[in-house]
Amino acid sequence: MRSRTRYDLDRGALAELLDGEPRYRVDQVWEGLHRQAREPSEITSLPKALRARLERELPAALRPVAESVADGGDTVKFLWELGDGARVETVLMHYPDRSTVCVSTQAGCAMDCSFCATGQSGFERHLSVGEIVEQVVRAQRVAAAGTTPRRVSNVVFMGMGEPLANFANTWAAVQRLHGDVGIGARHLTLSTVGLVPGIRKLGSAGLPVNLAVSLHAADDELRDELVPINRRYPLEQLIEACEGYHAATRRRLSLEWALIDGVNDRPTDAAGLARIARRLRAHVNLIPLNPTPGYPVRGSSPARVEEFRDELADLGVNVTVRDTRGSDIDAACGQLRAGHEATPVRLTARP
């Protein structure tokens, strides 16, 4: 059994831990850990003895193993080891107008998407609420300590794992980040490869967070190969669930599309994607495929990426090409694998 860590406690559990202390201590500790992103020893409104006790009884969940920096310091990837030896990665990205943290929700991933290094390395376990929240807090500490202090303004659940497969812990972390860390719902984005039951639950969960769907193919045959969960929840079911989410939240969806040379970057692919995007009134994010050791196919050329973008725009789609950050430190989309070896993927020949 994993030991209790500081961000795994809810307010009620923290109050039990502080039984015998003045009641206002709960608020001081909670505010210090979440809104102020402090270590227990740094919450100076607490007596020294209590700070020492909290450090001892509420250890951190994440032990730093490695830190990699790219893009002139604007991209930082953290490799963490958890209490049971599992490893996960988190990426902090600074932009002129925001600082974004990409967090993991699982150690590994069971979705088996062929072009994703995390999926190639297999699934270990779900992360706890505290293990998810602490990634954001630790990234905030780094952002605040930089030469130009920054505050994390956005969180994307696009790191290792499928967030909606770990729905209960992911959603509890979303609520904590929104209500206690202070990040607005419009600045929280959950990504999914298409878990229809999770999308339906998300629509009735009460916070209008952003939803990004990793689509990558516009027909079931190709999507079955690229994103195997499509065999359980085929495209029409996925599209209907997305329509329900939009109707419930009025939030515009994003469709993620990793461009793979000769696989899903043909004019017919653009036409199929445009039909889905128009039906959902969705924004399309094109992602030049990042190299992974287990996928023997290259991404579309820069010229083809631009052509594909223009084809979508001509078909009436709101489309952008995602800025590829951290590819030289394996921190870009689809590259997180926490040091695991990837299993090579065998591909079906396509015309």
C-alpha positions in Angstrom: 0.0 0.0 0.0 1.3 3.5 -0.9 1.9 5.8 2.0 -0.2 8.9 2.5 1.3 12.0 0.9 0.5 15.7 1.6 -1.7 16.3 -1.4 -3.7 13.1 -1.0 -5.5 14.6 2.0 -8.7 16.4 1.6 -9.8 19.2 4.0 -11.6 16.7 6.3 -8.6 14.4 6.5 -6.3 17.4 7.2 -8.6 18.5 10.0 -8.4 15.0 11.5 -4.6 15.2 11.3 -4.6 18.6 13.0 -7.0 17.5 15.7 -6.1 19.4 18.9 -4.7 22.4 17.0 -6.7 25.7 16.7 -9.3 25.3 14.0 -7.8 28.1 11.8 -4.6 26.0 11.4 -6.5 23.9 8.8 -7.0 26.9 6.6 -3.4 28.1 7.1 -2.0 24.7 6.1 -4.4 24.2 3.2 -3.8 27.7 1.8 0.0 27.3 2.2 0.1 24.0 0.4 -2.2 24.9 -2.5 -2.6 28.6 -3.2 0.9 29.5 -2.0 2.6 26.3 -3.3 4.8 26.1 -0.2 6.5 23.3 1.5 5.2 22.7 5.1 8.5 24.1 6.5 7.9 27.3 4.5 4.5 28.1 6.0 5.8 30.7 8.5 2.4 31.4 10.0 2.7 27.9 11.7 4.7 27.2 14.8 8.1 25.6 14.1 7.1 22.4 15.9 4.0 22.0 13.7 5.9 22.7 10.5 8.4 19.9 11.5 5.6 17.5 12.2 3.9 18.1 8.9 7.2 17.6 7.0 7.6 14.3 8.8 4.0 13.0 8.6 3.1 14.4 5.1 6.0 13.6 2.7 6.0 14.7 -0.9 4.7 12.1 -3.4 7.2 13.1 -6.1 10.9 12.4 -5.8 12.9 14.3 -8.5 15.0 12.1 -10.7 16.0 14.3 -13.6 15.2 17.7 -15.1 15.7 18.6 -18.8 15.6 22.1 -20.3 14.9 23.2 -23.9 13.8 26.2 -25.9 16.1 28.6 -24.0 14.7 27.6 -20.7 11.0 28.0 -21.7 10.4 24.2 -21.7 11.3 22.1 -18.7 10.6 18.4 -18.4 10.6 16.7 -14.9 11.1 13.0 -14.3 9.6 11.9 -11.0 9.8 8.7 -9.0 6.7 7.8 -6.9 6.7 6.0 -3.6 6.3 2.5 -5.2 9.1 3.1 -7.8 6.8 4.0 -10.7 8.0 7.0 -12.8 6.1 9.8 -14.5 6.9 13.0 -16.4 5.6 16.5 -16.2 6.3 19.4 -18.6 6.3 23.1 -17.8 6.1 25.4 -20.8 6.4 29.2 -20.7 4.8 31.4 -23.4 4.7 35.2 -23.7 1.1 35.3 -22.3 0.9 32.2 -20.1 2.7 29.3 -18.4 1.3 25.9 -18.9 1.9 22.6 -17.1 1.3 19.3 -18.9 0.5 16.7 -16.3 0.4 12.9 -16.2 -2.6 11.0 -14.8 -1.2 7.5 -15.1 2.1 5.7 -14.9 2.2 4.4 -18.4 -0.9 4.0 -20.5 -3.2 1.2 -21.6 -4.6 2.8 -24.7 -1.8 1.4 -27.0 -1.9 4.2 -29.5 0.7 3.1 -32.1 2.6 6.4 -32.5 2.7 7.4 -28.8 5.8 6.4 -26.7 3.8 6.2 -23.5 1.4 3.8 -25.1 4.2 1.7 -26.5 5.7 1.3 -23.0 2.6 -0.2 -21.4 0.5 0.6 -18.3 1.5 0.4 -14.7 -1.1 2.2 -12.5 -3.4 5.2 -12.0 -2.0 8.2 -10.2 -3.7 9.4 -7.0 -5.3 12.8 -6.6 -2.3 14.0 -4.7 0.2 12.7 -7.3 -1.6 14.7 -10.0 -2.0 17.9 -8.0 1.5 17.9 -6.7 2.9 18.0 -10.3 1.2 21.4 -10.8 2.4 22.7 -7.4 6.0 21.6 -8.0 6.0 23.2 -11.5 4.6 26.4 -9.9 7.5 26.4 -7.5 10.0 26.2 -10.4 8.1 28.9 -12.4 8.1 31.3 -9.4 11.8 30.8 -8.8 12.9 31.7 -12.3 14.8 34.8 -13.3 11.5 36.2 -14.3 9.0 34.8 -11.8 5.9 33.3 -13.4 2.7 31.8 -12.2 1.2 28.7 -13.8 -2.0 29.8 -15.5 -3.0 26.8 -17.5 -3.0 23.0 -16.9 -3.4 20.5 -19.7 -4.0 16.8 -18.9 -2.0 15.6 -21.9 0.9 13.9 -20.2 1.3 10.2 -19.6 -1.9 8.2 -19.4 -5.5 8.5 -20.4 -7.2 11.0 -18.0 -10.7 9.7 -18.5 -9.6 6.1 -17.7 -8.6 7.5 -14.2 -11.8 9.6 -14.1 -12.4 9.8 -10.3 -8.9 10.9 -9.4 -8.5 13.1 -12.4 -11.7 14.9 -11.7 -11.0 15.3 -8.0 -7.6 16.8 -9.1 -9.4 19.2 -11.5 -11.7 20.4 -8.7 -8.7 20.9 -6.4 -6.8 22.9 -9.0 -9.8 25.0 -9.7 -11.1 25.6 -6.2 -7.9 25.6 -4.1 -4.9 26.3 -6.4 -7.0 28.9 -8.2 -6.9 28.0 -11.9 -10.1 28.8 -13.8 -12.1 26.1 -15.5 -11.4 27.7 -18.9 -7.7 27.2 -18.3 -8.0 23.5 -17.6 -8.0 21.1 -20.5 -8.6 17.4 -20.4 -7.4 15.2 -23.3 -8.9 11.9 -24.3 -8.4 9.3 -27.1 -12.2 8.8 -27.0 -13.5 7.1 -23.9 -17.2 7.7 -24.5 -18.4 7.0 -21.0 -15.9 9.4 -19.6 -16.9 12.2 -22.0 -20.5 11.7 -21.0 -19.6 11.9 -17.3 -17.5 15.0 -17.9 -20.5 16.7 -19.5 -22.5 16.4 -16.3 -19.6 17.0 -13.9 -20.3 20.7 -13.3 -17.2 22.6 -14.4 -16.9 23.8 -18.0 -13.3 22.6 -18.6 -11.9 22.3 -22.1 -12.1 18.9 -23.9 -9.5 17.9 -26.4 -10.1 14.7 -28.4 -7.1 12.9 -29.9 -8.8 12.0 -33.2 -6.0 11.3 -35.7 -8.2 9.5 -38.2 -11.7 10.2 -39.7 -12.6 6.7 -40.7 -13.0 3.7 -38.4 -10.6 1.4 -40.3 -7.6 3.7 -39.9 -8.6 4.8 -36.4 -8.9 1.2 -35.3 -5.2 0.9 -36.2 -3.9 4.2 -34.8 -6.1 4.4 -31.8 -7.3 0.9 -30.8 -9.9 2.1 -28.3 -11.9 3.0 -31.4 -12.8 -0.7 -31.8 -14.8 -0.3 -28.6 -16.1 3.2 -29.1 -16.2 3.8 -32.9 -16.3 7.3 -34.4 -20.1 7.8 -34.5 -20.4 7.0 -30.8 -17.5 9.3 -30.1 -18.9 12.2 -32.1 -22.3 11.8 -30.5 -20.7 11.9 -27.0 -18.8 15.1 -28.0 -22.0 16.7 -29.3 -23.5 16.0 -25.8 -20.5 17.5 -24.1 -20.8 20.7 -26.2 -24.5 20.9 -25.5 -24.0 20.6 -21.8 -21.1 22.9 -21.3 -21.2 25.3 -24.4 -17.4 24.8 -24.5 -15.8 24.5 -27.9 -14.0 21.2 -28.4 -10.5 20.7 -29.9 -9.7 17.9 -32.2 -6.0 16.8 -32.1 -4.5 15.4 -35.2 -0.9 14.1 -35.3 0.1 14.3 -39.0 1.8 11.1 -40.2 3.4 11.0 -43.6 1.3 9.0 -46.1 -1.0 7.7 -43.4 -3.4 10.4 -42.4 -2.2 13.5 -44.3 -3.9 12.8 -47.6 -6.6 15.1 -49.1 -9.2 12.5 -48.3 -8.1 12.7 -44.7 -8.5 16.4 -44.7 -12.0 16.1 -46.1 -13.1 13.5 -43.5 -11.6 15.6 -40.7 -13.4 18.7 -42.0 -16.8 17.0 -42.0 -16.3 16.0 -38.3 -15.0 19.4 -37.3 -17.8 21.2 -38.9 -20.4 18.9 -37.3 -18.9 19.5 -33.9 -18.1 23.2 -34.5 -14.7 22.2 -33.2 -11.2 23.7 -33.5 -8.5 21.5 -35.0 -5.0 21.3 -33.6 -2.5 19.9 -36.1 0.5 18.2 -34.5 3.5 17.4 -36.6 4.3 13.9 -35.5 7.1 13.7 -33.0 9.6 10.9 -33.4 9.3 7.9 -31.0 11.5 4.9 -30.9 8.8 2.3 -31.4 7.0 3.9 -34.5 8.8 3.4 -37.8 7.0 6.1 -39.7 7.9 9.7 -40.1 5.8 12.8 -39.5 4.5 14.8 -42.4 7.0 17.3 -43.9 6.6 21.0 -42.9 5.4 21.7 -46.4 2.7 19.1 -46.2 1.6 20.3 -42.7 1.1 23.7 -44.2 -0.8 22.3 -47.2 -3.0 20.2 -44.9 -3.8 23.2 -42.8 -4.7 25.2 -45.8 -6.9 22.4 -47.1 -8.8 22.4 -43.8 -9.2 26.2 -43.8 -10.5 26.1 -47.4 -13.1 23.6 -46.1 -14.3 26.0 -43.4 -12.4 24.6 -40.5 -10.8 26.7 -37.7 -7.3 25.2 -37.6 -3.9 25.9 -36.1 -0.6 24.1 -36.1 0.6 23.4 -32.6 4.0 24.8 -31.7 6.2 21.7 -31.1 7.9 22.3 -27.8 10.7 20.2 -26.2 11.1 17.5 -28.9 14.9 17.5 -28.4 14.4 16.4 -24.8 11.5 14.0 -25.6 9.0 16.4 -24.0 6.8 17.0 -26.9 3.4 15.4 -27.7 3.5 11.6 -27.7 7.1 11.4 -26.5 6.7 11.0 -22.7 7.7 7.6 -21.5 9.6 8.1 -18.3 12.7 6.3 -19.5 10.9 3.1 -20.5 11.9 1.2 -23.6 9.3 1.4 -26.3 7.9 -1.7 -28.1 8.2 -1.3 -31.8 4.8 -1.2 -33.7 4.1 -3.3 -36.8 2.1 -1.4 -39.3 -0.4 -2.5 -41.9 0.5 -1.4 -45.4 -1.8 1.3 -46.8 -2.3 2.5 -50.3 
